[in-house]
Amino acid sequence: MDVLELTATQFIKPMSTGRNHPLLLGCENASGDTFEVVVKFRGKEMDSKAQIAELVTAQLADDLGLQIPQPAVVDVPVGFDSIIAEKDLAAMVKGSPGLNFGSVHLGAGFTTWPPGREPYGAQRDQAADIFAFDTLIQNADRRAVNPNLWARSDRLGIYDHELAFQFYAVPIIGGAPKPWAVANHGKAFGFLDHHIFYRSLRGGRLDLGPFKEKLGSLTDKQIQTYADSVPAEWRGKSDFCERIVEYLREAREQRETLIQFIKHLLR
């Protein structure tokens, strides 16, 4: 999946959900093509590492066969805030000029996943893949109270991954936990007990073969492309991107143990 490079040209509306107060903006690419994009602005809840996590996981999810909105890097010009009437939103935009993470708006025909709904039929395999994906990226932000899921017909899709890879964003005594080497870090994965699909998948049939196959087929070049797509101004002097690349390459080689760990969690 290509990462779009866009410029914000129009304020449409604030989105109704999200602790980061995302905005729906009209954007253009260099050829003048227009897009409606949900943009998350840099701030206390959305620092550079969160923007990197969003951009990397969107591309990774697509390569692993999950449904996810197309990612974009959106240039918000200085002075763009002047077209926004709401003072709080204008202040947020004014404080975040330059490049911000965005996702192409899904448009009509989809619904957000309500708490309490269980996947059925073909959705169960998709739910298992989503659980496996969240284990891989160690995403604790797909809970019953905050599913970050959408559905269109029998297809499930995902969004909001700013909390992915946070084990590398904050130093951890003893090293970063890995789901294929959990002997010393078992408690680090307790967040999965609260995953939106944990209860509905437990004890059932799990077909994680396609997920494992797609993970195994990732090339070094593909994984490096995720990091290469990250703007330099988000990277700064951090080695966050390089550590994610190293982690994903190791995950690919340890995929069998990873899948066995996931099945153990859902036994």
C-alpha positions, 0 to 999 in steps of 0.5 A: 500500500502506497503512502500518500503525500498530500497537502491540506487545503480544506477544513471539513469537520471534526471527527466525533471520536478519538482522544486526539481530536482528529479532523476531516480535511480536504487534501490534494496530491501533487497532481491535484487529485483530491482526498478526504483525510482524517488527520491526527495532529501532533500533540501531547497524545500524538507525539512523533513516535505515535505518528511513526507507529501509525504509518508503519502499522498501516503498511504492515497491516496491509501486507498481512492482509488486514483491511485498513484505511490508506495512510497519508503524510499530510502537510498542513501549511502555516496559517491553515488554522485561520479557516477553522472557527472553533478556537480550540481546534484552531489552536491545535492546528496552529501548534502542529504545522508541517507533516501530520499523519492521516488516513483516507476517509472510508466514506459511506457503507461502513459501521463502527464496531459496537462493544459487545458484538461478536464476530460471526462466520468469515469474520471469525478468521478476520478477528483471529488475524486482528488479535494476532496482529495486535499481539505482534505489534503489542497494541493495547488499544483495541479493547471492548470500550474502545474497539477501533474497528469498522465493518463493511458487510462481512469484512472487518477493518482496523484503525488507530495504532498510535500505541503500537511498539510502545515497548520501544518508545519507553525503555523497559528494564530487562529489555523489550518483551517479545511474544516469541520469547515470553519466559521473562515477560509473560506479564507484559502481555496481560493487556491481551486479556482485555482485547475486544476479541479475546473472549469470543475467540477463546477455545474456538477454531483458529486458522492462523496459517494465512497470517503466518504465511504472509508474515513469513513472506515479508522481505527485508526490503518491504520491512525497510520500506516501512521505515523509509516512508517516515519523514525525517522530521518525525525521526529526529535523532531517535532510533525508533524506526531502526528498532521496529525494523529489527523487531519485525525481521525477528518476528518473521523468523520467529513466526512459528513460535509467535503463532504458538504463543497466540494459540496458547493465549486463546486455548 
